[in-house]
Amino acid sequence: MNVRHAALPRLSNRFETANGVALVYDWVPSEKLYAGSRYSAARLRVDLTIPRVRFWLAPVDDIVQSLNTIFDVQLTLADRGYVAVDLYDGCFIYDFDASRTYVFDLDEYRTGPFILDANRLPGSRRFMAPEEWNKGTIIDQVTNVFTLGRTAAEFLGRGATSVDAWMGMDRMRLVTPKATSENRSVRHQSVREFVEDWKSVD
């Protein structure tokens, strides 16, 4: 993947190992924004040793800017013909001092659209569209729109399911439900359409 973006750490080296190709990226000062099953719901409400919890306490504008960065990276990749695979919160790292977001670990990305030839794609179920679980389905930008919508819900929802707990309310109410519809025909039909809709809501 030969794509440059300010939020993509630069690939500085690659070499073969007994277990496959190793990729070496430039180091950036950041912490992973993962909030998966290793953390209980109770810890994700109060444990400030977890980067995601500290991130949720940041100003809403900073969180929205983080999402804007993630969406811009995906738009850049989509425009180059790449379809995201295994994109989830473990791919997002955050520099708390500079309020800066980076995206990494995109090794599963493929050129697309493509037909799923396995029973499921790799990834976190919290971010995966329904079609990623069904052999023979089309995986494309509409699939990626679902993942981006789920990313917005994860970041602005503070792990809550109640609408009252959502930050960035208008975007969450007007854009995210469309993006995360189980019905592909209801979703935004491209990453660009999703991003333009997202940015149109103040």
Buried (B, 14 or more C-beta within 10 A) or exposed (E): EEEEBEBBBEBEEEEEEEEEEEEEBEEBEBBBBBBEEEBEEEBBEEEEEBBBBBBBEBEEEBBBBBBBBBBBBBBBBBEEEBBBBBBBBBBBBBEBEEBBBBBBBBEBBBEBEEEBEEEEBEBBEBBBBEBBBEEEBBBBBBBBBBBBBBBBBBBBBBBBEEEEEBBBEEBBEEBBEBBBBEEBEEBBBBBBBBBEBBEEEE
